[in-house]
Amino acid sequence: MSTTDITIKEKLSYGIGAVGKDAACALYYTYLMYYLTDVVQLNVAFVGSLFLFARLWDAINDPMMGWVVDNTKTRWGKFRPWILIGTLVNSIIVLFLFWNPVGHMSETAVYIYCAVFYVLWGMSYTLMDVPYWSMIPSFSSNPDTRDQMSSIPRIGALMGGTVINSFGLAFVAALGIGMGGTESDGWFRLTLCIVVVFILCELICVKNTREHIIIPPKNKIGVKDIFHILKSNDQLLAIIIMTLIGQIAGFLVFGMGLYLFKYIIGNESYVVL
């Protein structure tokens, strides 16, 4: 199959899916630590430990999701159902995550609430992110087509992430204090806006894309086999470890940058990540 067999509409729709999902991802990766420590006012050590635990769990959860997708068979293919389901579930969870529970429950309950929804966010995002990127080989057996379908969503992801990273705080101020509310109101309203964009983008992606080729798995892999593969394949384990380190580094760069501008420079509105 040549690149001409993939219509412009399908290419753009697949890229639009990345705009929405990475806008939601940027809100989480760039601002959540600041939100939990400075808005909800959780203990910094607790938040750091929670983030580390969630990243370790992701190293197990992600391959398991890959197994689920690989063994999915529906009339709509194996990828699009999970992209849609994951988007809807993740959208609900992120709204709960950026709803400030302080004043509505006890201090202990607040910590449990934030921890539970933080871990659930990562699991539900994996629910749609893994099948989204795993869908690329199904567009074509032509390497050139696959390369093109891989680069288009990365441009979309850059667009969605950059807007939130660069103007997120300005949006929060406008939607919160600017509308006569609080900073917490601003975060929740921004999250609601991003959720709407997220869902619309994934609906466009799911509606206008399809699997052009079906690649049946050569061997059935069980859940227990996943752990055996991770244990015996040192190259795969190295990739997972590097991914984990990369995610931690991303949190440090994006999260700490916001604290730098707020507490050292004295004005977090200068932050453009």
Solvent accessible surface area in square Angstrom, and as a share of the most:
residue,aa,sasa,rsa
1,M,82,0.36
2,S,50,0.32
3,T,38,0.22
4,T,119,0.69
5,D,71,0.37
6,I,4,0.02
7,T,79,0.46
8,I,119,0.60
9,K,126,0.54
10,E,9,0.04
11,K,24,0.10
12,L,107,0.53
13,S,3,0.02
14,Y,0,0.00
15,G,7,0.06
16,I,60,0.31
17,G,0,0.00
18,A,0,0.00
19,V,35,0.20
20,G,0,0.00
21,K,5,0.02
22,D,32,0.16
23,A,8,0.06
24,A,3,0.03
25,C,19,0.12
26,A,10,0.08
27,L,1,0.00
28,Y,0,0.00
29,Y,48,0.18
30,T,2,0.01
31,Y,1,0.00
32,L,0,0.00
33,M,27,0.12
34,Y,4,0.02
35,Y,0,0.00
36,L,0,0.00
37,T,16,0.09
38,D,30,0.16
39,V,21,0.12
40,V,6,0.04
41,Q,137,0.61
42,L,7,0.03
43,N,82,0.42
44,V,108,0.62
45,A,73,0.57
46,F,65,0.27
47,V,1,0.00
48,G,33,0.32
49,S,70,0.45
50,L,15,0.08
51,F,9,0.04
52,L,91,0.45
53,F,115,0.48
54,A,4,0.03
55,R,5,0.02
56,L,91,0.45
57,W,77,0.27
58,D,15,0.08
59,A,26,0.20
60,I,63,0.32
61,N,16,0.08
62,D,54,0.28
63,P,37,0.23
64,M,58,0.26
65,M,14,0.06
66,G,27,0.26
67,W,74,0.26
68,V,46,0.26
69,V,4,0.03
70,D,55,0.28
71,N,48,0.24
72,T,19,0.11
73,K,171,0.72
74,T,58,0.34
75,R,205,0.75
76,W,139,0.49
77,G,15,0.15
78,K,25,0.11
79,F,20,0.08
80,R,39,0.14
81,P,25,0.15
82,W,53,0.19
83,I,0,0.00
84,L,55,0.27
85,I,78,0.40
86,G,0,0.00
87,T,1,0.00
88,L,79,0.39
89,V,60,0.34
90,N,0,0.00
91,S,3,0.02
92,I,101,0.51
93,I,18,0.09
94,V,3,0.02
95,L,38,0.19
96,F,93,0.39
97,L,1,0.01
98,F,0,0.00
99,W,84,0.29
100,N,29,0.15
101,P,1,0.01
102,V,79,0.45
103,G,74,0.71
104,H,126,0.56
105,M,68,0.30
106,S,72,0.46
107,E,132,0.59
108,T,93,0.54
109,A,34,0.26
110,V,8,0.05
111,Y,47,0.18
112,I,102,0.52
113,Y,29,0.11
114,C,1,0.00
115,A,22,0.17
116,V,71,0.41
117,F,38,0.16
118,Y,0,0.00
119,V,29,0.17
120,L,67,0.33
121,W,3,0.01
122,G,7,0.07
123,M,70,0.31
124,S,6,0.04
125,Y,20,0.08
126,T,12,0.07
127,L,35,0.18
128,M,0,0.00
129,D,34,0.17
130,V,32,0.18
131,P,0,0.00
132,Y,0,0.00
133,W,63,0.22
134,S,46,0.30
135,M,0,0.00
136,I,19,0.10
137,P,49,0.31
138,S,6,0.04
139,F,0,0.00
140,S,0,0.00
141,S,72,0.46
142,N,42,0.21
143,P,94,0.59
144,D,95,0.49
145,T,0,0.00
146,R,72,0.26
147,D,96,0.50
148,Q,64,0.29
149,M,0,0.00
150,S,28,0.18
151,S,54,0.35
152,I,34,0.17
153,P,0,0.00
154,R,143,0.52
155,I,109,0.55
156,G,5,0.04
157,A,17,0.13
158,L,125,0.62
159,M,112,0.50
160,G,4,0.03
161,G,8,0.08
162,T,61,0.36
163,V,72,0.41
164,I,9,0.05
165,N,20,0.10
166,S,21,0.14
167,F,111,0.46
168,G,0,0.00
169,L,25,0.13
170,A,61,0.47
171,F,75,0.31
172,V,6,0.04
173,A,55,0.42
174,A,59,0.45
175,L,41,0.20
176,G,0,0.00
177,I,125,0.63
178,G,61,0.58
179,M,120,0.53
180,G,74,0.71
181,G,23,0.22
182,T,77,0.45
183,E,63,0.28
184,S,27,0.18
185,D,50,0.26
186,G,0,0.00
187,W,0,0.00
188,F,67,0.28
189,R,79,0.29
190,L,6,0.03
191,T,1,0.00
192,L,82,0.41
193,C,65,0.39
194,I,8,0.04
195,V,9,0.05
196,V,77,0.44
197,V,68,0.39
198,F,1,0.00
199,I,44,0.23
200,L,101,0.50
201,C,13,0.08
202,E,0,0.00
203,L,78,0.39
204,I,68,0.34
205,C,0,0.00
206,V,23,0.13
207,K,158,0.67
208,N,36,0.18
209,T,2,0.01
210,R,129,0.47
211,E,24,0.11
212,H,29,0.13
213,I,42,0.21
214,I,118,0.60
215,I,96,0.49
216,P,95,0.60
217,P,43,0.27
218,K,197,0.83
219,N,112,0.57
220,K,140,0.59
221,I,66,0.33
222,G,29,0.28
223,V,53,0.31
224,K,177,0.75
225,D,62,0.32
226,I,12,0.06
227,F,94,0.39
228,H,122,0.54
229,I,59,0.30
230,L,22,0.11
231,K,172,0.73
232,S,75,0.48
233,N,62,0.32
234,D,106,0.55
235,Q,138,0.61
236,L,59,0.29
237,L,73,0.36
238,A,45,0.35
239,I,100,0.51
240,I,31,0.16
241,I,83,0.42
242,M,121,0.54
243,T,74,0.43
244,L,30,0.15
245,I,103,0.52
246,G,42,0.40
247,Q,52,0.23
248,I,59,0.30
249,A,46,0.35
250,G,21,0.21
251,F,11,0.05
252,L,97,0.48
253,V,101,0.58
254,F,71,0.29
255,G,1,0.01
256,M,81,0.36
257,G,14,0.14
258,L,0,0.00
259,Y,38,0.14
260,L,85,0.42
261,F,52,0.21
262,K,55,0.23
263,Y,129,0.49
264,I,133,0.68
265,I,91,0.46
266,G,55,0.53
267,N,53,0.27
268,E,53,0.24
269,S,77,0.50
270,Y,135,0.52
271,V,5,0.03
272,V,109,0.63
273,L,57,0.28
